[in-house]
């Protein structure tokens, strides 16, 4: 197992770091200053489109896609450090067209979409001219079990009719959001994993309504947002079903492997940024005649933070390497392990960074409060910790049950 970066990865790491330091991070303050906050409609700050154009010209575009036709042909292991670099800034992933849920939705369309679906929706997503949302989670059922989904996608003649309510549909508040992927129950009499379908739904289709945007710790996460959305007798052509009726669960499972690598490396990047702020604060802030780094157990906090981040990174790189070498099925335990470990490590490190900043850590003067909310949210997104621990235990015990 060799984690040395390939020459191709090293080139992208250097170029991406340069772009982040020269173009993205210096523009963060202006980005948030010009962003419309609070009640929708929100806006796309002008700097976003300017930086997207520069990133595309620089060849730093669609980096997450492993095929040369749609992306730059990086493996999961090669892309992982790039996701970490982008995770240092909330605005960065969109600049490089590598932001969720668009990444997962593009992967779905590449892997399962028809030529017509790809022409209509994949091409503008790849170009970054539109954004998308993923409508699976529901308020009334435990949606961490995808087979629980109760919203319906009923086939009727040459149409599919959608009814139900979704929430935590990330990205649906973005001014450029145009297309949704809806998961619904098509045939309750079919085998458990063949009952659901995924359907492409234009956001402006009759019967689709954003009921409200859901705040996270009081923050609406502009300009993306997380929406509660109702679907009332939404009629879609039958060919808007992705891969055909009954394949929703298969698509849902196929969508999550690479996405979890992306999520975990981005949150490690967030942890690194918080850790950097923690260390600088500990050296420059003086209390009781000494820098904070010399007081109490702060030295241990710094040491423990470094060790935890390194462990999380190595485990995530191992999962990425296994996905590249043995596939998603062979890496299921490791993928679930990182999904538990990385957000928990980030949450702990960011919490310590807030603590060492005192009251300043709670304000919008620093990114720490937003980073904490992000890490805490990720412990629920793409399956809560408990679901992943359950799978890890199941796979671990299976080794001994067969003996």
KOLMI-582273 format. One record per residue (C-alpha): residue number from 1; x, y, z. Coordinates in Angstrom, 3 decimals, decimal comma, padded with zeros to 6 digits. Example, Ala and Ser with C-alpha at 12.3 -4.5 7.8 and 13.67 -1.06 7.14 Angstrom:
PT     k         xx         yy         zz
PT     1    012,300   -004,500    007,800
PT     2    013,670   -001,060    007,140
END
This chain:
PT     k         xx         yy         zz
PT     1    000,000    000,000    000,000
PT     2    001,790    003,114   -001,264
PT     3    000,334    006,520   -000,393
PT     4    003,014    008,494   -002,214
PT     5    001,287    010,913   -004,568
PT     6    001,564    010,052   -008,241
PT     7    003,279    012,627   -010,496
PT     8   -000,142    013,553   -011,868
PT     9   -001,574    014,040   -008,379
PT    10    001,442    016,124   -007,300
PT    11    000,925    018,405   -010,280
PT    12   -002,736    018,964   -009,446
PT    13   -001,984    019,426   -005,731
PT    14    000,554    022,156   -006,528
PT    15   -001,709    023,915   -009,021
PT    16   -004,784    023,691   -006,803
PT    17   -002,920    024,980   -003,746
PT    18   -001,633    027,907   -005,762
PT    19   -005,113    028,730   -007,065
PT    20   -006,620    028,456   -003,573
PT    21   -003,972    030,730   -002,032
PT    22   -003,931    033,270   -004,859
PT    23   -007,574    033,375   -005,923
PT    24   -010,026    031,698   -003,525
PT    25   -008,978    032,442    000,045
PT    26   -008,237    036,155   -000,588
PT    27   -011,747    036,541   -002,030
PT    28   -013,659    034,814    000,793
PT    29   -014,438    038,011    002,698
PT    30   -015,754    039,737   -000,430
PT    31   -017,776    036,677   -001,358
PT    32   -019,623    036,580    001,965
PT    33   -019,991    040,350    002,071
PT    34   -021,807    040,348   -001,282
PT    35   -023,889    037,232   -000,540
PT    36   -027,587    037,849    000,080
PT    37   -028,412    036,276    003,443
PT    38   -031,742    035,461    005,069
PT    39   -034,963    035,262    003,087
PT    40   -034,717    033,977   -000,470
PT    41   -034,126    034,658   -003,286
PT    42   -030,395    034,415   -002,710
PT    43   -027,742    035,478   -005,182
PT    44   -024,610    034,119   -006,805
PT    45   -021,793    036,540   -005,905
PT    46   -020,104    037,819   -009,049
PT    47   -016,730    036,551   -007,855
PT    48   -018,054    032,987   -008,093
PT    49   -018,489    033,074   -011,861
PT    50   -015,197    034,950   -012,296
PT    51   -013,291    032,310   -010,363
PT    52   -015,110    029,442   -012,084
PT    53   -013,971    030,800   -015,452
PT    54   -010,386    031,071   -014,201
PT    55   -010,472    027,559   -012,731
PT    56   -011,764    026,091   -015,962
PT    57   -009,084    027,892   -017,977
PT    58   -006,484    026,569   -015,542
PT    59   -007,690    022,982   -016,082
PT    60   -008,940    022,701   -012,492
PT    61   -012,454    021,608   -013,419
PT    62   -014,529    018,470   -012,746
PT    63   -011,543    017,020   -010,912
PT    64   -013,670    014,399   -009,143
PT    65   -014,543    012,389   -012,255
PT    66   -012,188    009,447   -012,883
PT    67   -012,723    009,206   -016,651
PT    68   -010,969    011,332   -019,251
PT    69   -014,173    011,936   -021,211
PT    70   -015,899    013,923   -018,458
PT    71   -013,116    014,758   -015,996
PT    72   -009,334    014,713   -015,739
PT    73   -008,942    010,998   -015,059
PT    74   -007,849    010,982   -011,419
PT    75   -008,293    007,902   -009,247
PT    76   -010,016    008,169   -005,858
PT    77   -006,593    008,129   -004,190
PT    78   -005,346    010,925   -006,451
PT    79   -008,460    013,047   -005,979
PT    80   -008,584    012,677   -002,181
PT    81   -005,897    015,295   -001,364
PT    82   -007,556    017,715   -003,787
PT    83   -010,868    017,337   -001,957
PT    84   -009,023    018,089    001,282
PT    85   -007,580    021,282   -000,171
PT    86   -011,026    022,405   -001,366
PT    87   -012,475    021,596    002,057
PT    88   -010,572    024,536    003,531
PT    89   -013,117    026,968    002,078
PT    90   -016,912    026,854    001,859
PT    91   -016,862    028,596   -001,509
PT    92   -014,121    026,451   -003,089
PT    93   -015,903    023,263   -004,256
PT    94   -018,292    025,162   -006,533
PT    95   -015,388    027,131   -008,024
PT    96   -013,947    023,865   -009,361
PT    97   -017,365    022,303   -010,136
PT    98   -016,702    019,693   -007,443
PT    99   -019,481    020,492   -004,963
PT   100   -022,057    018,116   -003,547
PT   101   -024,728    017,108   -004,384
PT   102   -023,875    017,955   -007,995
PT   103   -020,902    015,588   -007,974
PT   104   -023,057    012,620   -006,962
PT   105   -025,820    013,578   -009,377
PT   106   -023,343    013,819   -012,246
PT   107   -021,920    010,424   -011,331
PT   108   -025,440    008,969   -011,390
PT   109   -026,129    010,397   -014,834
PT   110   -022,787    009,183   -016,189
PT   111   -023,227    005,684   -014,792
PT   112   -026,986    005,177   -015,192
PT   113   -028,404    007,973   -017,361
PT   114   -029,658    007,547   -020,907
PT   115   -028,114    009,503   -023,760
PT   116   -031,108    011,840   -023,764
PT   117   -030,863    012,414   -019,988
PT   118   -027,161    013,109   -020,318
PT   119   -027,665    015,563   -023,168
PT   120   -030,406    017,431   -021,310
PT   121   -028,966    017,558   -017,773
PT   122   -025,455    016,126   -017,527
PT   123   -023,887    018,471   -020,060
PT   124   -024,970    021,710   -018,327
PT   125   -023,994    020,246   -014,945
PT   126   -020,535    019,403   -016,293
PT   127   -020,325    022,929   -017,680
PT   128   -021,317    024,394   -014,311
PT   129   -024,129    026,453   -015,831
PT   130   -026,792    024,824   -013,638
PT   131   -026,917    023,218   -010,194
PT   132   -028,975    020,305   -008,856
PT   133   -030,437    018,750   -005,721
PT   134   -031,050    015,203   -004,474
PT   135   -034,489    014,510   -002,993
PT   136   -034,404    011,282   -001,016
PT   137   -034,627    011,961    002,742
PT   138   -038,163    012,225    004,174
PT   139   -039,398    013,754    007,443
PT   140   -041,670    010,855    008,451
PT   141   -039,429    007,802    008,010
PT   142   -035,895    006,744    008,920
PT   143   -034,378    007,567    005,557
PT   144   -030,965    006,153    006,463
PT   145   -032,618    002,913    005,303
PT   146   -033,327    003,749    001,665
PT   147   -035,946    001,010    001,422
PT   148   -038,126    002,949    003,905
PT   149   -038,837    005,721    001,413
PT   150   -042,604    006,250    001,162
PT   151   -042,972    009,038   -001,392
PT   152   -044,361    007,485   -004,551
PT   153   -043,248    007,356   -008,165
PT   154   -046,213    005,607   -009,774
PT   155   -045,970    004,445   -013,378
PT   156   -049,124    005,242   -015,352
PT   157   -049,007    004,646   -019,080
PT   158   -046,196    006,696   -020,547
PT   159   -045,857    008,828   -017,400
PT   160   -044,571    008,552   -013,854
PT   161   -046,537    010,470   -011,212
PT   162   -044,724    011,709   -008,112
PT   163   -046,238    012,405   -004,703
PT   164   -044,623    012,939   -001,325
PT   165   -042,566    015,231    000,855
PT   166   -038,788    015,402    001,059
PT   167   -036,434    017,391    003,225
PT   168   -032,746    018,131    003,632
PT   169   -032,577    018,495   -000,128
PT   170   -029,221    020,260   -000,213
PT   171   -028,602    022,814   -002,948
PT   172   -032,236    023,383   -003,780
PT   173   -032,034    027,041   -002,728
PT   174   -029,225    027,866   -005,148
PT   175   -030,323    030,394   -007,791
PT   176   -028,927    028,110   -010,509
PT   177   -030,658    024,927   -009,286
PT   178   -032,653    023,510   -012,203
PT   179   -032,920    019,733   -011,823
PT   180   -033,771    017,348   -008,966
PT   181   -033,318    013,618   -008,561
PT   182   -036,365    012,235   -006,729
PT   183   -036,487    008,782   -005,150
PT   184   -039,923    007,238   -004,790
PT   185   -041,773    003,963   -004,238
PT   186   -042,887    002,436   -007,546
PT   187   -043,869   -001,168   -006,752
PT   188   -044,420   -002,159   -003,085
PT   189   -045,013   -005,786   -004,142
PT   190   -041,554   -006,153   -005,712
PT   191   -038,530   -007,519   -003,812
PT   192   -037,421   -005,032   -001,137
PT   193   -034,492   -003,651   -003,102
PT   194   -036,440   -003,378   -006,380
PT   195   -039,382   -001,283   -005,174
PT   196   -038,049    002,232   -005,695
PT   197   -037,146    004,397   -008,663
PT   198   -035,135    007,559   -009,213
PT   199   -036,700    010,211   -011,410
PT   200   -035,336    013,412   -012,930
PT   201   -037,589    016,365   -012,108
PT   202   -037,103    019,957   -013,294
PT   203   -037,406    022,286   -010,306
PT   204   -040,043    024,344   -012,110
PT   205   -042,281    021,332   -012,880
PT   206   -045,948    021,856   -011,865
PT   207   -046,589    020,387   -008,427
PT   208   -043,060    020,918   -007,087
PT   209   -042,988    023,373   -004,201
PT   210   -040,206    024,425   -001,839
PT   211   -042,104    024,617    001,442
PT   212   -039,248    026,085    003,492
PT   213   -035,498    026,265    003,827
PT   214   -034,138    024,447    006,874
PT   215   -031,595    026,262    009,053
PT   216   -028,658    024,413    010,575
PT   217   -027,862    025,884    013,993
PT   218   -029,612    029,030    012,788
PT   219   -027,683    029,252    009,502
PT   220   -029,484    028,807    006,178
PT   221   -026,260    027,882    004,342
PT   222   -026,757    030,409    001,570
PT   223   -026,539    030,241   -001,440
PT   224   -027,191    026,466   -001,397
PT   225   -029,584    025,756    001,439
PT   226   -031,394    022,627    002,544
PT   227   -035,040    022,526    001,551
PT   228   -038,227    020,804    002,545
PT   229   -039,997    020,097   -000,741
PT   230   -043,464    018,808   -001,566
PT   231   -044,355    016,898   -004,724
PT   232   -048,079    016,900   -005,535
PT   233   -049,232    014,956   -008,614
PT   234   -046,047    015,797   -010,483
PT   235   -046,329    014,237   -013,952
PT   236   -043,041    013,323   -015,635
PT   237   -042,445    011,420   -018,890
PT   238   -041,628    007,767   -018,304
PT   239   -038,172    008,245   -019,815
PT   240   -037,291    010,632   -016,969
PT   241   -036,861    007,555   -014,742
PT   242   -033,133    006,887   -014,411
PT   243   -032,172    003,393   -015,661
PT   244   -035,826    002,291   -015,535
PT   245   -038,337    001,524   -012,754
PT   246   -037,208   -000,382   -009,676
PT   247   -033,520    000,523   -009,741
PT   248   -033,572    003,333   -007,188
PT   249   -031,916    001,411   -004,355
PT   250   -029,171    000,145   -006,663
PT   251   -028,467    003,704   -007,811
PT   252   -028,562    005,037   -004,243
PT   253   -025,925    002,533   -003,138
PT   254   -023,741    003,130   -006,186
PT   255   -023,882    006,880   -005,594
PT   256   -022,507    006,812   -002,060
PT   257   -019,044    005,242   -002,322
PT   258   -017,003    007,999   -004,014
PT   259   -019,166    010,674   -002,386
PT   260   -018,150    009,548    001,086
PT   261   -014,467    009,810    000,164
PT   262   -015,124    013,355   -001,057
PT   263   -017,068    014,299    002,086
PT   264   -014,444    012,897    004,439
PT   265   -011,467    014,511    002,752
PT   266   -013,240    017,858    002,575
PT   267   -014,043    017,728    006,287
PT   268   -010,411    016,846    007,010
PT   269   -009,507    020,008    005,095
PT   270   -011,922    021,909    007,315
PT   271   -010,270    020,368    010,382
PT   272   -006,835    021,408    009,113
PT   273   -007,968    024,994    008,657
PT   274   -009,412    025,090    012,176
PT   275   -006,252    023,467    013,561
PT   276   -004,100    026,087    011,848
PT   277   -006,200    028,864    013,414
PT   278   -005,967    027,108    016,788
PT   279   -002,163    026,940    016,679
PT   280   -001,726    030,547    015,578
PT   281   -004,084    031,733    018,309
PT   282   -002,303    029,632    020,938
PT   283    001,027    031,245    020,056
PT   284   -000,121    034,859    019,800
PT   285   -002,763    035,204    022,529
PT   286   -001,359    035,918    025,984
PT   287   -003,115    035,241    029,292
PT   288   -001,649    035,208    032,795
PT   289    001,661    036,331    031,324
PT   290    002,080    033,407    028,921
PT   291    000,972    032,403    025,407
PT   292   -002,067    030,130    025,540
PT   293    000,058    027,303    024,130
PT   294    002,007    027,290    027,403
PT   295   -001,038    027,179    029,678
PT   296   -002,900    024,211    031,132
PT   297   -003,297    021,240    028,848
PT   298   -003,202    023,203    025,594
PT   299   -000,014    021,475    024,503
PT   300   -001,767    018,119    024,795
PT   301   -004,752    019,489    022,894
PT   302   -002,491    020,528    020,030
PT   303   -000,667    017,186    019,988
PT   304   -003,898    015,195    020,128
PT   305   -005,406    017,281    017,344
PT   306   -002,452    016,635    015,048
PT   307   -002,509    012,896    015,731
PT   308   -006,261    012,612    015,211
PT   309   -006,195    014,454    011,882
PT   310   -003,320    012,320    010,620
PT   311   -005,118    009,114    011,612
PT   312   -008,336    010,224    009,904
PT   313   -006,460    011,175    006,744
PT   314   -004,598    007,869    006,547
PT   315   -007,769    005,864    007,069
PT   316   -009,530    007,865    004,359
PT   317   -006,641    007,372    001,949
PT   318   -006,736    003,637    002,688
PT   319   -010,451    003,558    001,849
PT   320   -009,791    005,474   -001,386
PT   321   -006,959    003,102   -002,287
PT   322   -009,165    000,079   -001,640
PT   323   -011,927    001,524   -003,820
PT   324   -009,384    001,889   -006,606
PT   325   -007,988   -001,628   -006,173
PT   326   -010,826   -003,877   -004,984
PT   327   -013,930   -001,753   -005,687
PT   328   -016,662   -000,300   -003,503
PT   329   -017,918   -003,694   -002,263
PT   330   -014,462   -004,675   -001,088
PT   331   -014,057   -001,351    000,736
PT   332   -017,473   -001,180    002,407
PT   333   -016,161   -001,419    005,962
PT   334   -013,414    001,143    005,368
PT   335   -015,849    003,556    003,698
PT   336   -018,159    003,339    006,710
PT   337   -015,212    003,670    009,089
PT   338   -014,076    006,962    007,569
PT   339   -017,638    008,257    007,507
PT   340   -017,702    007,883    011,300
PT   341   -014,120    008,885    012,036
PT   342   -013,517    011,940    009,852
PT   343   -016,500    014,098    010,903
PT   344   -016,021    013,196    014,582
PT   345   -012,339    014,126    014,443
PT   346   -013,157    017,372    012,656
PT   347   -015,889    018,221    015,149
PT   348   -013,513    017,694    018,077
PT   349   -010,676    019,709    016,533
PT   350   -012,963    022,564    015,504
PT   351   -014,518    022,594    018,983
PT   352   -011,055    023,001    020,528
PT   353   -010,269    025,785    018,065
PT   354   -013,445    027,588    019,125
PT   355   -012,526    027,112    022,783
PT   356   -009,061    028,595    022,394
PT   357   -010,496    031,611    020,535
PT   358   -013,005    032,285    023,310
PT   359   -015,961    034,434    022,313
PT   360   -014,385    035,263    018,941
PT   361   -014,739    031,622    017,946
PT   362   -018,520    031,899    018,092
PT   363   -018,778    034,897    015,761
PT   364   -018,837    035,257    011,995
PT   365   -015,466    037,001    012,198
PT   366   -013,947    033,532    011,937
PT   367   -015,135    030,451    010,020
PT   368   -015,049    028,221    013,112
PT   369   -018,735    028,264    014,073
PT   370   -019,745    027,466    010,487
PT   371   -017,100    024,743    010,269
PT   372   -018,408    023,180    013,491
PT   373   -021,962    023,124    012,125
PT   374   -020,651    021,557    008,910
PT   375   -018,783    018,780    010,731
PT   376   -021,727    018,073    013,039
PT   377   -024,121    017,938    010,093
PT   378   -021,890    015,486    008,253
PT   379   -022,335    013,005    011,099
PT   380   -025,926    012,647    009,835
PT   381   -025,554    013,191    006,082
PT   382   -025,058    010,056    003,964
PT   383   -026,083    007,921    006,940
PT   384   -025,740    008,610    010,671
PT   385   -022,818    007,265    012,686
PT   386   -024,940    004,472    014,141
PT   387   -025,829    003,031    010,714
PT   388   -022,180    002,918    009,707
PT   389   -021,106    001,361    013,003
PT   390   -023,783   -001,288    012,517
PT   391   -022,395   -002,166    009,088
PT   392   -018,793   -002,194    010,344
PT   393   -019,740   -004,586    013,166
PT   394   -021,733   -006,798    010,793
PT   395   -018,831   -007,115    008,356
PT   396   -016,349   -007,683    011,171
PT   397   -018,398   -010,441    012,805
PT   398   -018,919   -012,116    009,451
PT   399   -015,205   -012,988    009,414
PT   400   -015,623   -015,088    012,541
PT   401   -019,069   -016,564    011,846
PT   402   -017,736   -018,375    008,783
PT   403   -015,019   -020,164    010,745
END
